Amino acid sequence: PKGIAFCKSMNGGYTFGKEKILTETPGAWDFAVKGLMRCNGFAIAGVDLSDGPNRGTIYVNWADKRNGDPDIFIMSSKDGGETWTQPLRVNDDPKSNGKEQFFTWMAVDPVDGAVNIVFYDRRDTEGVKTGLTMARSIDGGKTFVNHKINQEPFASQNDAFFGDYIGIDAYGGRVVAMYMHFVDTRKLAISAAISNFKPGTQKGGAEK
């Protein structure tokens, strides 16, 4: 109920300092999404390990309902977690449009420092139909370009567990998102969306 808490260790995880509340997250741990048995805005942290201008930046990515419907957000810190940017909305559809974005995951490319975020997305669908989007930032999380993943929208079922099964990794501009989707009312599949970007740019995109 307090929101997202950040806590830092300076000795390899043996002890941790005082926690800092980064932001409130309205409805983030448990919010309703049509056709899902349950949904949450679980937070993910990542660090820029590249040799680029944003090396050392810490990123935190999550979902919450501060705008009335679930959106994807990110915050960042350039000073080891002492100060943080304000939450930035990652999905670029109109705010408070009633469309749901949920179950997010993030990867920071250790070669070019690009921030890559994947999430389930209903901006172009109706009812319980669900698609996917991969959002990418090349300026240290200040702005994002949303790239639609070429997956036929699928319907979710209240009596079948949707599950928060989504992941992403990135290296040298190659970005691989993994996600689950329904192939019929009771059968799930795991698929991957592979994108090749010119490192440090938005040039490129999905291969399949």
N, C-alpha and C positions, 0 to 999 in steps of 0.2 A: 504493500500500500504506500510505501514511501517513494517509490519510483525506482530509477536505475541508480545503484550504488557502485562507486568505484573505490577500490582499495588496492594499495601498491606495496609490493615487497622490494626491498633493496638488498636482500641477502639470499636470493635464489628460492624464495618461498618458505623459508624457515619461520619468519615472522612478518606480519603485515601492519601497516600504519592505520591511522584512523580513517574510517570510511567517509567518502564525500558523496552526497546525493547530487547527481548531475542534472536530473530533470524529473518532474512528475510524468507519469505515463498513464493517462486516463484509460482504464479498462484493459491495460496491456496484458496482464497475466492471463485473463480469462474473458474473452469477449465472443459474442455470438456472430457466426457467419452462416448464411443460409446453406443448408445441405450438409453441414459438418456437425459431427457429434460434439466436438470441442475445438477451440482455437486459442492460441496465445501469441503474445508479442515478444517471445524469448530474445534476449539481447546477445549480440556477438561482438567480440573485440578483436581488433587486428592492428598490426604495427607495420609501418613502412620501413623495410629493411634495405631498400635500394640505395644507390649512391646519388639519387636525384635531389632536387631542392627541398623535398618534404621528408627526407630521411628522419626517422625517429618519431614521426607523427603517430599518435594513437587514435584509432577510430572506434566508435561504438555504433552499432546498427541494430535497429529494433522496429517493431510495429506498435502503434497505439491508436486510440479513437479520439484524439483531442479535437479533430475537425468534424466529429459526428459519425464518420465511417472509418474503417481501418485504413491507415496510410503507413508508408515506410519512411523511416527517419534515420538521420546520421548526425553525430556530433564528433568533433575532433579536438585534440590537444597537441600543441607543439612544444610544451614545456614539461613533459613528463607527468601530465595529469593535474598540474596545479591550476590551470585555467582552461576553459572549454568554450568552443563556439556555441552559439544558439542552435537548437535542433533545426535541421534542414530537411524539408520534405523531398524525398527522392523521386517518387512517382510524379509524373508531370501532367496527369489528367486534371481537369478542373477540380478545384478544392470543394469539398462538401457536396459532391455530386451523387452521393449514395452508392458509389461503386467501391468494391472491397479489394484491397491489396493486403496479403497476409502471408505468413510463414516465410520469413526472409533469411538469407544467409549471405556472407560476405567473404571476399578474398582480396588481399592487397598484394599485387604483383611485386615480387622481390627484385625484379629486374628494372622495370620502369616506374614503379610506385603507383600505378593506376589502381583505383579502387573499383572493384567489380561486385555488384550486388544482384542477386537473383531472387525473385518472389513470384508467388501465384497472383494473378491479375484478372479482374473481371471488368475492366473499363470498357471493353468492346463486346461484352456478352450480356445475356439476360438470365434471370433466375439463378440456377445453380451451375450454369456452364462456366468453366474456368480455363483461362489461358495462362501464359507465363511471359515475364519480361526480365531482361537483364539490363541493368543500368550501370553506366561506366563513367567515372570521373578521371580526368587527367590533370586536374589543377588542385590536387590536395583536398578534394571533397567539397570545394566551393560550388561547383555546378556538376550536373549529371546529364548525360544523353541516354534516353530510354531506347533500348533495342528490343523489338518484339521477337520472341523465340518462335520459330516455325513449328509449332505444335498445334494440331487440330484441337480446338476447345473440347473439353470433356465434361460430363455431368458428374457431380458428386451425389452420394446417396446417404441419407440419414442413418440407415441401418447397416452401412458398411464403413469401416474406419478409414477415413481419409489419411490421417497421420501426417505429422510434420516432417516428412521425408524429403529433404531438399538439401543440396550442397553445391559448392562451387570452388574451383581452384584456378590459379592463373600463374603463368610463367612466360616471360618474354613476349607478351602480347597474345599468347594462346590461352584462351579462357574456356574452361569446360564446366558447364552446369549440369548437375544430375538431379532428376526429379521423378516423382511417381505420378502416374495418371491412370484413370479408369479406362479399360478397353471394353468392358460391358458392365452390367449392373453390379456384379459381384467379383470381377476379376481386375487386378491391378498389374501394371507393368512399370518397370524402371527404365527411363531413357536418358540420353545425354544430348545436350546441345553444345556443339563445338564451334567456337568463333576464333578467327585469326585476325588480330589487329596489328597494324604497324606499331611497334612499341612507342609509347608516349603519345599516341594519336587515337582518334575515333575512326580512322580509316580501316576498312575491313568489315568483318561481321560474321554472321552465322554461315557455317558450311552445311549443317544438317541438324 
